[in-house]
C-alpha cells in the first residue's frame, strides 16, 4: 500500500469514526437528559410558606429597608410585591416605628416592626384579599 492509498483510507475512515462517535455521544446525552432527578418516594416535600408568613416577611423586610434609609425603600407597593392591604399595614408600621425610634432608639423600632407586623398579618390572614392583581412571589397570573 502506497502513501497516497493510506492517506485516502484515513480520509475515508475519519468521517466514519466521527459519525460513530457523534452517535454514541448523542445516545449518552439523551439517556442523561431525562425529566430530571426524581425525589425518593419517602422524601419530605419542601415546606410551603403561608400567606401570613409571606405578609410578615415582605412587610418586615421593607419596613427595615425604610428605617435603614435604603435607596430601595422608595419603591412603590407593586415593586415591593405588596398587596394594597399589605401596603396599608406597612405604612402604619413604618410610621409607628419611626416614632418609636425617636423615643427609644433603633432597637425598639425594629422590635416594634417585628411584633406589629406579625400581629397585623395574622389578624388579616396575610392581607392579600384587597388587591386583585397580587400574587405570591414566584407565581404568575394565567
N, C-alpha and C positions, 0 to 999 in steps of 0.2 A: 504494500500500500504506500503510495507516494504522499508527500507532504500536502499536496493540494487536495487529495482524496480525504485525508484526515481532517483538514480544515473544513471541507464541505460536510463531513459527517458530524463534526462538532457543531457547526452552524445549524444543522437539522435537529440535533438532539437537544440543544439548549432551549429552543422554544417549547419542545415537548416536555422537558423536565420542568420548565417554568409553569406550564399549564397544569401539570400534575400537582406541583407544589401549591399553586393557586387554589385548586380544587380541595386539597387537604386543608389548607388554611380556612377556606370558606366553610367547610364542614365543621371544623373546630369552632369557629366563631358562631355559627348558627346553633351549635349544641350548647354553647355557653350563653347565648343571647336570649334565653327564655324570659318569662314574665318577671323574673327576679326571685330573690330568696323568699321562701315561704316560712312563716314562723312555725316553730314546733307546735304540735297540737295542744300541749298543755301550757304554752307560754302565756303570760298575762297580757291583756290588752293595754295599750297606752292609756294613761289617765286622761279623762276629758275635763275641761275647765267649765265650770258652771257660769251662768250669766252673772251671778253675784260676784264670783271671783274675778271675772273679766272686768266688770264695772270697777271693783276695788283696784285692780292692777292699773287700769287705764287712768282713773282719776287720781290715785295717789302718785303715780309717776308724773303726770302732767302738772299736778299741784306742786310737787317737789321741784320740777323744772322752773316753774313760775317763781317760787320762793328763792331759788338759787340765781335768778336773773338770767337764765339760759336764753340764748338767742332764739331757740326753738319755742319758747313759751308764747310767742306771739302768733303761732299758727291758729287758724280758726278751728271750730269744733269738728268739722268734717276732716280736716287734715290731721287732727289728733285721733280720729277714729271714734269719736264720741257721738252718742245719740243726743237729741235735744234735751232729754230728761237728764242724761249724764252730765251734759254741759251745765245745766242748771245746778246740779249738785257740786260740780267742780267750781263754779263761780262762787257759790255760797261758802264752800270750804276754804277756798283761797282767801276770800275776804276775811273770814274769821281767823285764819292762820296768820295773816298779816297783822291783825290787831293783837293776836296772842304773842307774836314775835316782838312787837313794840313793848308789851307789858312784861313778858317773861323770857324772851330770848328765842333763838333758833331751835333749840332742842324741844322746847314746849310747843312751838309751831309745828314741828314735824310730828310730834306725838298727837296733836290735835288733828292733823291731816289723816293719820292712820285710823284713829278712833272714829272720827266723824264720818269719814268715807266708808269705813266698814259698816257703821250703823245705818247710814242712809242707803247704801247699795243693798243691804239685806232687807231693809224696810220696804224698798221699792222693787224688790225681786230682780235686781240687775239693771233697772231703769232703762229698758230697751223699747218699751211699747210706744213711746211718743214720737219715734222717728221712723217713718215708713221706709226710708232707704238705708237704715242702719243694718249692717251685717257684722257678725263677729269677725275679727281679723282672720284672713285666710279664706274666707268664703266669698263666693261671687254670686251675683243675682242671676237668675235664669232668664 
